Amino acid sequence: METVEILQQMERATGRFAQAAVEAAVARREEVTPELLRILEDSVDRAAQLNAEGDYMAHLYAMFLLAQFRETRAYPLVLRFALLPGDILDSLSGDFLTADLGRILASVCGGDIDGIQSLIENDQAYEWARVAALTSLVTLVATGQKAREEIVDYFARLFRGKLVRQWSHVWDSLVSRSTDLYPAELLGDIEQAYEEDLVDPGFIGFDDIQRELAMGKDLALARLANSPHYRLVGHTVKEMGWWHCFRDDRAKATARAPKVKPTLTALSSQINSTKPKTGRNEPCPCGSGKKYKKCCGA
């Protein structure tokens, strides 16, 4: 398959996963990579226009493939994408924003976290993009690219002045991600955040934090290293191919129904609906940071 055809097959949401194009892109990595970078840059530059078209999908394929390739040239482009206005970012991303963007950032940053930190600290950026950036730092610890102590130290600086002291999902996520790293050194900061109503107890309760501490550091960090929620992007076919919007039975049902042009918003809203069953005390697979029992499993 030639590069032009590969890109064409990945450009629009059709209700079918472009597996042949993805596999061909992997096989022609050197040739395709500059085109994927161009797609991602163009997606940022023309975000409003592409969002209005409603069925553009090339940017998602591009980010997954570039993450699979560990392409560090994609890092500044993914950061630019994360800085798009919230309404456009939501529409162009769907569940990708909370479920996958953090792992994408961890996969393309090459260990450079300056841009990720800038995104987290930017109170003008969309809060769910900042949450994804926090997730990326924990992913770097879980996958051995960063020392736990370095990220815990950075989280301490966030608690102690680098974040505006006003409730947002960023604060909820900071407490949740700190807990996943075993929060012994941050316990005082976490308690202070609860006292100042900076954290929603419905998102993560203090009892959840105490249970993590009672588990012990070694067991907590072993569980972190084995968590499917904190892993680098592997194979794009496995990462995207299971999305509900690409299921064969859905495609067949669509064929029987009146023809309606699929939109990315409609498709991406179903991305996470076929994940394996999650234990009620495990992190919710939607990426919110809540326990499953307090989020999608409520």
C-alpha positions, -999 to 999 in steps of 0.1 A, spaced: 0 0 0 14 34 -10 17 62 15 -10 83 -2 -35 54 2 -24 48 38 -32 84 47 -64 84 28 -77 54 47 -70 69 80 -83 104 73 -120 100 81 -143 82 105 -161 55 85 -172 31 112 -143 7 103 -109 5 118 -82 11 91 -62 -19 101 -45 -25 67 -35 11 66 -21 11 101 -1 -21 94 12 -6 62 22 25 81 42 5 106 59 -14 77 68 19 60 77 37 92 105 59 78 85 71 49 52 76 68 66 93 99 71 128 83 36 126 69 22 117 103 40 147 118 26 169 91 -10 156 98 -6 164 135 7 199 129 -20 205 104 -46 192 128 -35 219 153 -33 247 128 -67 239 113 -84 225 144 -115 247 142 -121 238 106 -115 201 110 -138 201 141 -165 217 120 -162 189 94 -171 164 122 -156 132 108 -118 139 108 -98 111 125 -63 112 110 -49 131 140 -58 101 163 -42 75 141 -12 98 138 -7 102 175 -10 65 182 14 56 155 39 83 165 36 71 201 42 35 190 73 47 171 85 67 202 88 97 179 101 126 200 95 150 172 58 145 179 62 158 215 59 195 209 30 189 185 11 168 210 16 195 236 3 221 211 -27 198 205 -33 196 243 -34 234 244 -63 238 220 -95 254 235 -114 229 256 -145 227 234 -125 219 203 -102 195 222 -132 176 236 -148 174 202 -117 163 183 -107 138 211 -137 122 227 -126 97 254 -91 97 239 -85 128 260 -89 111 294 -80 76 284 -50 79 261 -35 114 259 -14 109 290 1 77 277 8 94 243 27 122 260 48 97 280 55 77 249 68 106 228 85 129 254 117 109 255 120 115 292 118 153 288 91 165 311 96 203 309 67 206 284 45 183 304 51 204 336 43 236 317 10 221 306 1 211 341 9 245 356 -9 264 328 -42 274 344 -54 287 311 -52 252 295 -81 228 295 -82 210 328 -87 176 313 -55 181 292 -37 190 324 -51 159 341 -37 139 312 -3 155 317 -3 144 354 -11 109 342 18 110 319 43 116 347 30 86 367 32 66 335 69 75 332 75 63 368 55 31 362 75 23 331 109 31 347 117 62 327 116 85 358 124 79 394 94 80 417 113 105 440 117 130 412 79 130 404 69 130 440 92 160 446 75 178 416 41 169 430 51 185 463 60 217 444 25 216 428 9 212 462 30 240 477 25 269 453 27 259 416 -11 254 413 -38 280 419 -54 271 452 -89 267 437 -108 235 432 -105 219 398 -102 184 384 -65 191 383 -64 191 421 -85 159 422 -61 143 398 -30 155 417 -42 138 448 -52 106 430 -20 104 410 0 111 442 -18 82 459 -9 59 430 28 68 436 24 59 474 18 93 490 37 90 523 58 121 518 28 141 505 3 132 532 5 166 549 0 184 516 -30 161 508 -46 167 542 -42 205 537 -58 202 503 -89 185 518 -90 211 546 -91 239 520 -118 221 499 -94 218 470 -103 181 465 -137 166 458 -141 137 483 -165 121 458 -136 118 434 -111 103 459 -118 100 496 -92 103 523 -101 67 533 -89 56 499 -55 73 506 -52 57 540 -59 22 524 -31 28 499 -7 37 527 -17 7 547 -8 -15 517 28 -6 521 52 10 496 66 -21 480 33 -36 472 18 -2 460 47 3 436 46 -32 423 9 -28 415 17 5 398 43 -11 376 18 -38 366 -11 -13 360 -26 -14 325 -36 23 331 0 35 333 18 19 303 33 33 271 15 29 238 23 -4 223 7 -15 190 -17 9 174 -39 -20 161 -43 -33 197 -47 2 211 -74 13 187 -88 -17 170 -111 -27 199 -129 6 200 -167 0 200 -171 22 169 -150 -2 149 -167 -34 159 -179 -56 131 -214 -60 145 -218 -23 147 -206 -19 111 -232 -45 100 -259 -28 120 -250 5 105 -252 -10 70 -288 -21 77 -298 13 91 -304 44 71 -271 59 59 -259 86 83 -225 102 79 -205 91 110 -189 119 131 -159 116 153 -180 129 183 -205 101 179 -178 75 174 -154 85 201 -181 87 227 -182 50 226 -144 43 226 -143 29 261 -175 9 262 -159 -25 255 -130 -25 279 -125 -57 301 -144 -57 334 -128 -36 361 -127 -43 398 -147 -18 418 -117 -6 437 -95 -3 407 -89 30 388 -118 36 364 -107 28 329 -122 61 316 -91 78 330 -109 101 354 -87 91 383 -116 79 404 -121 45 417 -144 25 393 -171 22 420 -172 60 423 -172 67 386 -185 45 357 -193 16 380 -214 37 403 
